């Protein structure tokens, strides 16, 4: 029995309505996800960007005999509450090291306290009305200004808000990531090569495979406990050190790299392997000369993404002690260090208002590093993508 | 049957008086001897008691319907079946007086003497030059750069590809056309100077003109190499092969001089197949 077009369209209308409805629902979901992302970034940017600027005061510094004993003597008394303690504190030291400066004076830009900074940025602060008036006056005279915050990028953590910076955490992160990469990349890639290219397919290898997949799904804090128990307590690796943190994160990154590498190896067509076996390659030559070069872009992308994941990890590092207060950039892999997410965590717990923007600023730095890493992974994949 | 004697048309020994038209003088140097070869994929038997002798500097074609075991048999000759974990092999495949399946035979050494060309052209994703030079360098056949250049040129000339690629040796092998890629794969196989070249349906992915080129090439190459080729194309077997073996359900039904086989097949099954009644 045949149907006319009218009958068919009648029935089709209902189906078209249904798919249109589904389309709108999914677009709504996408829009909502996008909205959350925009809100998150807007919030972070509005809170974090001010952290890249800091209040500075331009005033006369008098390097007198008294100032070499008490730094406060170098300034006008009404300025003392406005200038950062760190500036005042170093003056006697500076004069002791350079006695020829005594008796001179100069006009220079100095770090203001975080209260001044917060006042200028319109945030909550603890300044008195007289101090506020004083600042307003100096702002009008061009002697107080917001300038690029060199301290934030150029120094380590500090309990004095205006003096706190992210450098020691950045260096700590780099050192930790070096350890993580050096351990997890070779071990992960070789494990994957064995499982994919050499191992027989039997119960034992299947068991290993299941366990590796499970390992990738384990809460990261457990890796921290493992790192604490094995690396620190058993092997005596120094606590809080990039070595301990890096080894712990390597455990966490290992399954990610193994899985990524196996996927990359599997995507190399068998025809290439057959061709190589056909000209008399040994198994290792097949892998080294033919399969691995083709799988490399995939392996690299997977590893970079695994590394980026490890870089943002906080929980296991808290357990191995990398949330310590680290004012100085650590010089070796066995010295105490901190990492960016741990630094952000520490700052978020500080009561002072000025640390709120430090926290957001730290997040911005971490995010931009992560985004650039991921972008690098994408570029790498695009660049080495090959047809065969 | 005396297992030492060359096996030729097991059921019906060829009439001695019958003229071997074009390979009378070349035909009887033994290259590979196969006796009672059985092969199982897991529990299913794919090859059933094969006996066949492959002759040097001849083209032997393996024909038969899909799934008859001809490709499986071909892969027994350079032990490519080793790569499939569930495969179990019994019987003798003898080359140069040695059992290729014996424990002391290194499959790498075997593949050095028995090269292979695959159904789909599979050049390495490297330059044309590297495609040829890689294997000889790996086998230490060449050490000096000049020798290597010479060998690459010779292999490409033998494969009839030199004039087409001599100006773009550094371009990727995958940039060539399908037929050129297949000749590149042949050049790659002959560059290590093997005794035998196995070809697994080498022209099935190619257009008719490229196919004709490869067929001409096979005719030339048999002056230097023993060629065993699997083909689905009966005309191709008739054109290029000196000997033809007809496979059916894992058995060799008939093996004979190609001309004899195609003019007066001894078996009913062979006749049905080559006349296109099934396949």
Interface residues (C-beta under 8 A of the other chain):
Chain A: X200 X201 X269 X271 X272 X273 X274 X275 X276 X277 X278 X279 X280 X281 X282 X285 X289 X290 X294 X386 X387 X388
Chain B: X78 X80 X83 X85 X108 X109 X111 X112 X115 X116 X117 X118 X120 X122 X123 X124 X125 X134 X135 X138 X139 X174 X185 X188 X189 X192
